[in-house]
Amino acid sequence: MLDHITEEIRAIRHTLAEQCDNDIGRIFDRLQKLAASSGRNYVSLPMRPVSEKNVADQEGPLHPSSGSVHKK
């Protein structure tokens, strides 16, 4: 079953990535500029703490460059 909304979002995401040469930094910058120029008010929520249970439930070691914390 195809979800037309999901397909439209994916098409927009792929177009944005192509326009920014798949550079995540450029994509982020463009999205920030679009948000700032939209005239809408955006809410920034504080980060939620990571519970010990969630860390313990992850499978296998995490790659050091992922930015995630892995306790031994």
N, C-alpha and C positions, 0 to 999 in steps of 0.2 A: 504494500500500500504506500503510495507516494503522499507525502505531506507537502503541499504547495508552499506553505509558509516557510518550512525548513529549507526547501529547495531554493527559495528566493533569498533567504539569509545566506546560504552557502554561496550562491552566485555573487552576492555583494561582497562577501568575505574574500572570495577568490579574485574578484576584480580589484579590490583594495590592495591585496597582496601583490598582484601583478604591477599595479601602478607604483608601488613602493619597492619594487625589485625584491620582494620577499624579505625585506629587512625589518625585523620586529621593532627596532628603534624608530625607523621612519613611519611605520604603521602607527605606533603609539603616539608620536608627535602629531601626525595628521588627525588622529581621533581626538586628541586634546584640543587642537585648533578648531575642529568642527564643533566640539562641545562648547567651547568658549564663545563661538560666534552664533550659536543657535538661539541665544536669548533665554534658554531654559535654566532653571535652578537645579543643580545636581547636589546630592547629599553624599558625603564621604563618611562611611562608617568605620569605627575603629576595628583593627584586626582582632579576630577571635583567637583566644589562646588555644594552643594545641594540647589536647589531653594526652596523658601517658598511655591510655588505652588505644587511642588512634595510632600513636607511634608504634606501639607493640604489635598492632594488627597488620602493619605493612609487611608485604612479602619481600624478603631478600634485602641486601644492603642497598642504600641509595647512592647514586653517583655523586661525588663531592661537588661537581659543578652545577648540580641541580638547585643549589641554594636551600635545600631542605635539611633539617636537623635530624640526625640519626643517632640515638643513644645506644650504647652497648651495655 
